[in-house]
Amino acid sequence: MELWNVYDQYRQITDRIHERGVEMKDGDYHIVVHVWIMNDKGQFLIQKRQPWKKGWSNMWDCSAAGSAIQGDSSEMAAVREAKEELGIDLDIDHGERLFTVKFSCGFDDIWLVRQNVEIEDLSLQEEEVAEAKWANPDQIREMIAAGEFIPYAYIDLFFETAKSPISLWKASIEDAEELLELQKEVFMPLYEKYNDHETSPVTQTMERFLKRFERGEYYKITYEGQLAGSVNVYQKIPGLMRLHIINIREAYHNRGIAQQVMTRLELMYPEAEAWELGTILSEERNCYLYEKMGYEQHGERQVINDKMTLVSYRKEKNIGRLKSL
């Protein structure tokens, strides 16, 4: 008997447990993972489902997929499914959750893991997997057109994101010192410009900085493998996500990184009905970017000193969403 944790529409875990095979109640959700393993050649490890498997039988699929069982995080489910179906130890430290598809009864996390695997080293789960092989994006598209591969609605965006020079890696407390130094580096010009001694990220202590890891999720932003910035997000209240802070190093400005990261975040958190952020009113380039992304000024402004006023922005319309099959 397989048991799942039950989540609400805002991906908040409840105290209820669901038994697989029983129809889920309206408004109940569970976590699903789809794992795509990509090698250094830009190929993807794909598997063929057994002809007797329920749903999409005898068709090609991503590397591994399945539901998170009771007690699983999304990362744990990805590792477990890869081990069960392919017999490999998934290197989740080289994995990104590219985006999430919210469907009628679940949240489907789409994982990209960069890992080289030899076909002869696989140990396929006979009950579910008939065979496995490597295929490039064009080959997978041809298989979809021929009706041989599951026609995921997100496939083109997935391939585009997989080859992007921009990656979002989930940070941990072990990264805190590096990320705090990055934050101070990025905000020092604004600190010197506005003489903001009270609210500037430059003056933040490590104790306060560490609370971000407790409240939300922190991501390292890399560009072509190099640390280019960071971003911190959290759910302020159910349905409202806060883009708390985004740092982009000066050397990586004017490459569209912030805009692409914000687009990715919307697709990663489909439980959000609105997003909000704050910025300095006189920083016109930042305000222009946020307004271009669909944010509108919201709420009262906060005067910090005679040089600086903070303004809040909120986005409630045209938030990025991915369709399920």
N, C-alpha and C positions, 0 to 999 in steps of 0.2 A: 504494500500500500504506500503510495507516494503522497506526501503532505506538503502543502504550500502555505506560506504566510500570506495573509490577505492585506491588501493596501487599499486606501481610498483613492478618489480621483486626483488628489494632490500628491500622490505617492508617499503618503504618510502611513506607516505600518500600524495595523490595528492589533488587537489582542485575539483575533480570531484565526482559525486554521481551516484550510479547505482541502478536501480529499480529491485527488485527481480522478477524473471520470464522472464526477458529479457536476451538474450544470451550476455555474457561478451565478450568484444573485446580481441583479442590476446594481451598478455602483461599486461592485467589488472588482479588484484587479490583482494580478500576480505578476511576478517578474519573469521575463523570458530573455534568453541571450542568443544571439547569432554571432558566431566567431568566424572571422575571415583571416586566415594565415597567409601572409605575403612573404615571398623570399626575396633575395637580393636582386633577382632578375626581373622583379615586378610581376611575377606569376602568383596565382592564388591556388592554394590547395583546396580541391573540391572533392566531394564524395557523392556516390550514387546510392540512393535509398533503395532498400530491398523491395522487391515487387509486392511483398505481403504487408509492408509497413503502411499504416493508416495515414492517409493524406499525402498527396504528391508521390505516390508509390512509383518506383522505377524511374524516378527523375533525379537529375543532378542538383546538388545543393551546395551551400557554403561549406566551410571546413567542418563545423560542428554546431549543433544547436540543441536547445532544450529549455525546460523550465527550472527556475531556481527552487530548490526544495527548502523545507522549513529550516531556518537558521542560516541560509546562504546569503551572502552578498552577491552582487552582480559579478564581481571578479571571481569569487569562489565558484559560482555556477559555471563561468566560462572555463576555468581550469578543470573542473570536474567533468564537464561534457567532453572536452578534448581528450581527457584521459580515458573516459569510458568508450567513446566512439572510435578513437584513433590510436589509443595506447601511447600517447606522447605526453610529456610534461610541458605544458604550455608556459612560455616565458612571459607571464603577464606584466612583468616590469617593462617589457617592450610593447605593451598594449595600450591602445587608445580607445576610449568609447567615443566613436565618431559622432553618433547621434542616437536618438531613441524614437521609436515609432509607438505612439499611443493607439491601441486598438480597443475593440469593444470590451475586453475583459483583462487587459494587461498592458504592461510597458515592455517593449521589445528593445533591448539594448544591443546596438550593433557595434561589435568590437573588431578592431583591426590590430593584429599582432604581427610584428615583423620578426620572422623566425625561419631559419633554414632547416628543412626536414627532409630526410631521405625516404622515398616511398618504401624501400625495402625494410626500413626500420619501423614501419607502422604495424600496429596490431589491431585490425579492424574488428569491431563488434559485430559478430555474425548476425545477431538478431535484427540489426538496423542498417548496417552499411555493407553494400555489395562490393564496391571498389572505390579507389581514390586515385587522383592524378593531379598534376599541375596544369593550369591553363591560364593564358593571358586574357586581358579584358576583351579583345576582339573575338577570341574563341568563345568566351562565355556569352557574349552578345549573339553570336551565330547560333549557339546552342539554345538560347532563349527564343530566337526567331524560329527555330526548327521545332519548338515545343519540347525540348529535351531538358531544359533547365528551368527551375522555378522562376517565374517572371516577377522578381521583386520590383516594386515601383520605384525604389530608391537607387537602383543599380547604377545609373549614370552619375548621379551625385556621389555615390560611394566611390566609384573609380576616380572621379575628379578630385575628391578629398584625399584619397589614398596617395595620389601622386603630388599633392600640394607640398610646397616647401615649409608650410606652417603646420606645426603639431602642437597639441595640448596634452601635456603629461600631468597626471594627478600628482600633486606634491604631498609630502609628508612632513612631520615635525623635523625629521633629519635635514630637510631643506630650508628650515626656518632662517638660519643665520645668513645663508646665501640670498634668500629672497628679501630679507629685511635690508640688507646692504643694497640690493638692487632697487628697492623702493626709495631708499634715501638718495641714491644716485639719480634716479629719474626725477624726483621732486625737489632736489636741491635748487635748480634754477627758479622754480616758483617760490620756494621759501625765501630766497634772497630778493626776489622781485617784490613780494607782498609783505615781508616781515611778519609772517604769521607764526607766532611762537606758541600758540595754543592748540591749533587743530591740524597743523601740518604733519603729514606722514613722516617727515624728516625727524621730528622729535619723538616719534613713537618708541616706547620701550619694548624690549623683547617680551616682557610679561604680557603686555596688551596685545602685541602682535600674535602671540601663540593662541590667543582666544579665537582667532579666525579659523583655526583648524578644528576647533570644537563646534563652532557655530555653522560653518558651511564647508565649501570645497574650494581648495586653492589649486591652481594649475600653473605649471611652468609653460611659457610660450617659447618654442624654439623655431628658428628659421634656418633651414638647411643644416639642422643638427646643432646650431649654436643658440645659447640662451639669449633670447631677444626681449623677453618681458615676462610678465605674470598677470594673472587675473584671479580675483576672489569673488565668489557668488554665494548667496545663501537665500533660503526661503524666509522672507520677513514675516509673512502670515500666509496661511494656506491660499495658494493661487497667485501670490505676489512674490516674484523673485527680485532680489536686490543685487545689481551689479555694483558691488561695494567699491572696488578699485581695480583699475587696469593700468599697468605700467608697461611702456614700450621704450626701450633704450633709444637714445638720440640717433645712434648709428643705424637704426632700423626704421626711422621715420620715413614717410612718403612711399611706403611699399604696400599700403592698404591693409596692414596687419590687424590694426584695431577693428576695422570694419569686418574683416573676415572672421575674426575671433567672436565678435558680437553675433554675427549670423550663425556661427557654429553653436554658440551657447543657447540660442533660441531653439535650435533643433535638438539639443541635448536635454532640454527640460520642457517637454510638451505639456507637463502638468501646470505650467505657468499660464495664467490668464492675463497677466500684466507684468511688466518689468519697470523698475525704477532705478535711477542713479542720481548723483549729485555732481556738480562741477562749478568752476569759478565763472561767474557771469561775464567777466571781461576777457576770458580766453575764447575769442570768437571762433577759432578753428575747431576747438572741441565742441562748442555749441552747434556749429554748422554740421559737424559729423553726426552728432546725436539727432539733430532735426532731420538730416538726410536719412537716417535710419528709422525714422518714424516716431521719434520721441517728441513730446510736447511739454512745455513748461507747466509745472504743477505745484500747487501749494505756495506757501509764503517764502520769500527770500530771507536769507540770514546774513546780516551785516557783521563781518568779523572785525574789520577796522576800516579806516577811511580809504584804504586802497583796495579792499577785497570784499566781495559779496558772493555768497554761495547761492546757487539756484538748483532746484530739484526738477528732474524730468521724469515723465512716465510714458510708457508705450502700452496701449491697450488695443490697438487695431493692427491688422496685417502682421501678426506675429508668425514667424516661420513655423510651419508644420509639415510633417511628412505623412503621406498616405500609406496605409497598409496595403496588402495585396488586393 
